[in-house]
Amino acid sequence: MYARIALFTLILSSCSILDGCKDQGATREVYLFKIEGDIVDFYFDFEPFFKAGPQSRQITYLQTKGRKYCVSLNGHEGKYYDSIGADHSLNITTISTMFSPNGQHLAYAAKKEGRWFVVLDGKEGKHYPLVGSNPLTFSPDSKRLAYTVLPYTVSPGIFVYTPWKVVVDDFESDTYYQYGRDCKVLFSPNSKHFAYVGKTYSGKKFVVLNGMDLREYDDISYLRFSPDSKWIAYIGRSENRSCVVVNDTERRHYVLVFDLTISPDSRRLAYIASDGSKYFAVIDTVERTRYDYISFIKFSPNSHRTMYVAEEKEKQLVIVDGKEGKAYEDIGHLFDCTFSPDSKRVAYSAFSSGEAFVVLDGEEGKHYSCSKSDVSKCIGHLEFSPDSEHLVYVVEEHESEKMLVVLDGIESDRFEAISNVTFSPTGERIAYIADRGSRSCVVVDGQEGKYYDHISGLVFSPDGLHVAYMAQREKEKKPTSFVVVDGVEMSKYSCVLGTRGCRIVFDSPHQLHYLALVGRTVVLVEQRISNNLNPSRRGSASKP
């Protein structure tokens, strides 16, 4: 019933919800289900109890009948249970509903007659005293499911050495004495392998790979598969020494090892190590220059280049391909130091003498006054366009207390706040949400759109020709929500759902869908964008 579901559809005209609609193209509304009871406050009465599928076409909702609960999928009720997703008597919050990556499977934990189990596509699994609080884990191909369980009853509150088991594909692991919420099952990218960290009664930890126990350590961290799924790596620590372990083979031991990183092509491995006094990058087993500290290391998208930030004598510098850049008082965090998608360009934010700026390919951009020594508080959202031709970032000015977008060195207007800076898939256009006072607008290619009380969910169409977002007016008799496409307001609803996985999804360059409320009824809205909404390219990514 849950894997694939047939929906009763009703075709309505684009003006069937509220009068006064303009030409909006063809609209199809699929009525999913009606919420019982009044929705006095959306975020209190409804929002905590629903979750959308990966493509925002399916929605689960927790329904009640007396003291029983059920999960409804697109209005089709599941079985009623004593509890779903939480056991308050043990003060533990367990999993909520979980969709598979392809959206074709649904799983959640439920309780009946004092026993917990996982319900997958409407079928109950084996019953246990408790299902672990860590989320259920589907494999990337959506064909496998993993979770943790408590195999027998223990006294409430005694969990440090509780005998948890891992269940993968309905097969139980050996018993491992580990607190269940700490055990997260990791699937390989190709879904063929799985791994997790087990813990013995004495406190030793070990990696379990495809059901096989590997060697024990005092602690294990940074467990990960290579992108090609052919090998596994992690950091093991015992007797105050750490080492990288690849396929159960130890590399050299150090006082400390962290930030294990695998290149996108799976051919290279890098990490940061310390000999007790200095820190250094280890790339392809080769130890690099020692510094007072190193904060992170990353590979370029093509795997050929490396970048990391080092600290020496209270100054910070970026090392790219082994070459040191200029030293500054502060360098941006991990996401503020980046390679372009084609791996040819490098950009990062820096701070010096009370000013923040961006360094692009070794050249400093315009300096901005910054009251904070942490440059990430002054410059953020540093990003290259998908075609690697443009660089954008957001600046928060100290003197004006305003924010602005800088695109290829060209400044936008100043706003109270800026968010959701988004390039089109081709990289030729740019859009973002900007606030003036208590109202917001979307700026597309440097042109401000209409102002609303709230805006979210900004997205480009796959070809970059259309821009869509959710908007809301609150200063009317009733709050009104709608989707705006290329500046044109679509049909009005009580609420366009934009949280808990709900979003605007383009099915093609000229069609999108989203979920909305009509009174107490949840509907799936499919909107075809008519030709007269196809905008001419009034601007480009050269204008913020």
KOLZAMAR-277948 format. One record per residue (C-alpha): x, y, z. Coordinates in steps of 0.2 Angstrom, whole numbers, plus 5000, padded with zeros to 4 digits. Example, Ala and Ser with C-alpha at 12.3 -4.5 7.8 and 13.67 -1.06 7.14 Angstrom:
REM KOLZAMAR-277948
506249785039 506849955036 
END
This chain:
REM KOLZAMAR-277948
500050005000 501450125005 502750084991 501650154977 500050234979 498650284967 497950454970 496150524966 496450674955 495350824952 495750944938 495251124942 495451284932 496851394938 495651514946 494651394956 495351424973 495151614974 494451744962 495551874954 496851754946 497851804932 498451694917 499451564926 499551424914 498651254917 498551204936 498151034942 497751004960 497850834967 496850824984 497850714996 496950715013 495950825025 496650865042 495450825056 495150975068 495551155066 497251225062 497351365074 499251385073 500051305058 501751285067 500951205082 499451115076 500151035059 501951075055 502750955069 501750805063 502050795044 503550765033 503750765014 504550635003 506150674993 505250744978 503950834988 502550734980 502150624995 501750685013 501650585029 500550645043 500350585061 498450555065 497650515081 496150415086 495850415105 497550365112 498150275096 499250345082 499450305064 500550375049 499450435035 500350435018 499450555005 497850525015 497950335016 497950285034 499150155040 498850045055 498550125072 499850095086 500050145104 501550255099 502450305084 504250385084 504450405103 504350315120 504150455133 504150335147 506050305144 506250495139 507050445123 506550515106 506650385093 506550395074 505150485064 504550435047 505950405035 505750405016 506950305005 508050414993 506950374978 505350404988 504650234985 504850165002 504250225019 504850165036 504550215055 504650145072 503050095081 502450025098 501149895101 500849805118 502449865125 503549815111 504449915097 504749875079 505049955062 503649965050 504249965032 502949995018 501549945030 502349785035 502949755053 504649695057 505249595072 504649665089 505949725102 505949815119 506549965110 507150035093 508650145093 508550335093 509750365079 508750385062 508350235051 509650225037 509150185019 510550135007 510850254992 509950144980 508450134992 508449944992 509249915010 508749975027 509749975043 509350025061 509749975079 508749885092 508749835110 508649645110 508049625128 507349735142 508449835154 508049955168 507650125162 509050245162 510450115161 511150125143 512950155144 513349965142 511649915135 511749765123 511149845106 511049755090 511149825072 509849765060 510249765041 509149695028 508149605043 509749515049 510349555066 512149585071 513049505086 512649595102 513749745105 513749845121 513450015114 512250155117 511050135102 510950325097 512850325095 512850185082 512550255064 512550135050 513550195035 513150125017 514450135003 513950244988 513550094978 512450014992 513449854992 514349875008 513949935025 514949985041 514750045058 515650065075 515349935088 515849935106 516249795118 515749785136 517549835141 517349995131 518449955116 517750005099 517949925082 517249935065 516049805058 516149795039 514849695031 514549595047 516449565050 517249635066 518949725062 520249765075 519949855091 520350035097 520050145112 519150265100 518650265082 518150425071 517950485053 517250315047 516950335028 516950235012 517850294996 516750374983 517050224972 516550104986 518049994984 518850035001 518550105019 519550215030 519450285048 520550345062 520850225076 521650285093 522350175107 523650215121 523650395117 524150365098 523150385083 523250315065 522350305049 521650135045 521350085027 520449915024 521049855042 522849905038 523650035049 524650185043 525950275053 525550315071 525550495078 525050585094 523450645085 522650625068 521050705062 520050775047 520250615036 519850665018 519650555002 519850634985 518250624973 519150504962 519550384977 521350384972 522050494986 521950505005 522450655016 522350695034 523050815047 524250745060 525250805075 526850745083 526450825099 527151005096 526751035077 525350995065 525550945047 524550885032 524850705027 524450685008 524650524999 525650465014 526950605012 527150725027 527050905023 527751065031 527451075050 526451225057 525751275074 524051215069 523051155053 521151175053 520551075038 521151005022 520150975005 520350914988 519851004972 518350924962 519550844949 520550774964 522250844957 522450984969 522451014988 522051165000 522251185018 522351325031 523851335043 524251435058 526051495062 526551625075 524751685077 524551715058 523551605046 523851565028 523151455014 524251315007 523751274989 524651124981 526051144994 526351334990 526051455005 524951605002 525051775011 524851765030 523351855038 522651875055 521151755051 520651645036 518851595033 518151425038 517951265028 516551335017 517351505014 518951425006 518451344989 519051284972 518051324957 517051174949 518351164935 519751154949 520651294941 520251434953 520451464971 519551584983 519451615001 519051755014 520351835025 520451965039 521852095042 522052265051 520152275055 519652235037 518952085028 519152035010 519151894998 520751824990 520451764972 521851674964 523051764975 522351934972 521452034986 519752104982 519052254990 519252275009 517752305020 517752365038 517452225050 517252245069 517552055072 519251965071 518251815064 518151845045 516651725043 515651845053 515951975040 516051885023 515051725019 514251625006 515851614995 515351524980 515851494962 514551484948 514251304941 515251354925 516751424936 516551594927 515851694942 516251714960 514951784973 514951814991 513951915004 514752055015 514052125031 514752305033 515252365050 514852545048 513152535039 512652375047 511952325030 512252175019 512752175001 513152044987 514752054978 514751964961 516351974951 516952124961 515252224958 514252274973 512352254974 511252384984 511252375003 509952275012 509552235030 509852045027 510251935012 510051745011 509851604998 511051664986 510851554971 511651534954 510551464939 511151284934 512051364919 512951494930 512351634919 511051704931 510951744950 509551774963 509451794981 508151844995 508452025002 507552115017 507152295019 506352325036 505152185040 504752135021 505752035009 505952024990 506951914977 508252004968 508551924951 510051984940 510052144950 508252184948 507152184964 505552094964 503952134973 504052144992 503152015003 502951975022 503951815020 504851725006 505751555005 506151414993 507051504980 507451394965 507851414946 507151294933 508351164926 508751274910 508951434921 507551534912 506251534926 506351584944 505151524957 504851554976 503551544990 502851704996 501651755010 500551905015 500151915033 499252085034 497652025026 496051955035 496951785033 498751745029 498851705011 500251605003 500651574985 502151534973 502851664962 503551624945 504551754936 503751884946 501951824943 500851764958 500151594956 498551524964 498251584982 498151454996 498051455015 499851395016 501151335004 502151205013 503951255014 504651155029 504950975034 505550925016 504151025007 504851124993 504551184975 505151054962 505351084944 504850924934 505451004918 506051174912 504151224910 503251124924 503451124943 502451064958 502351094977 501151054992 499951174999 498451185011 496751235005 495851265022 496151095031 496550995015 498250955009 498450964990 499850934977 499951074965 500651044948 500951204938 501351214919 502251384915 501451464900 502451544886 502051714891 502951684908 504551644899 505651794903 506851874891 508551874899 508552054906 510152024915 511551904918 512751854932 513752004928 512552114938 512152074956 
END
